[in-house]
Amino acid sequence: MQKNFIHFRLFEEKTSSKPKFCVTCGLNATQEALFNVGDGVILVEKYCDAFAKNVK
């Protein structure tokens, strides 16, 4: 699967939901990265600030 980075958006966690974690390091997520994976499908991955800088 090839994923093409689209953009970031701030991840605002709702107080009633379970915490979401960075897909790379496991810390609390602060940003969501959106990727186009083809056929109109958008993949959303959550990242902490430190690892969001490395997403391409």
C-alpha positions in Angstrom: 0.0 0.0 0.0 1.4 3.3 -1.0 0.3 6.2 1.1 0.7 9.8 0.0 0.8 12.4 2.8 -1.9 15.1 2.5 -1.6 17.3 5.6 -1.7 17.5 9.4 -4.5 18.6 11.7 -4.6 19.0 15.5 -6.0 16.1 17.3 -8.3 17.2 20.1 -9.1 14.4 22.4 -12.6 14.3 23.8 -12.8 14.0 27.6 -15.2 11.0 27.4 -13.1 8.9 25.1 -10.1 6.7 25.7 -6.7 8.3 25.1 -5.1 7.9 21.7 -1.5 7.2 21.2 1.3 7.9 18.7 1.7 5.1 16.2 5.5 5.4 16.4 6.4 5.8 20.1 3.2 5.2 22.1 3.0 8.7 23.8 -0.2 10.7 23.8 -1.1 11.8 20.3 -1.4 15.5 19.6 -1.7 15.5 15.8 -3.4 13.5 13.0 -1.7 12.9 9.7 -3.9 12.3 6.7 -2.8 10.1 3.8 -4.4 9.3 0.5 -4.1 5.6 -0.2 -6.0 5.5 -3.4 -9.6 4.9 -4.6 -10.8 7.8 -2.5 -9.6 6.3 0.8 -8.0 8.5 3.4 -5.9 6.9 6.2 -5.6 8.8 9.5 -2.7 8.1 11.7 -2.1 9.8 15.1 1.3 11.2 16.2 3.0 13.0 19.1 4.7 16.3 18.3 8.2 14.8 18.2 7.4 12.2 15.6 5.0 14.3 13.5 8.0 16.3 12.3 9.3 13.2 10.6 6.2 12.3 8.6 6.4 12.7 4.8 
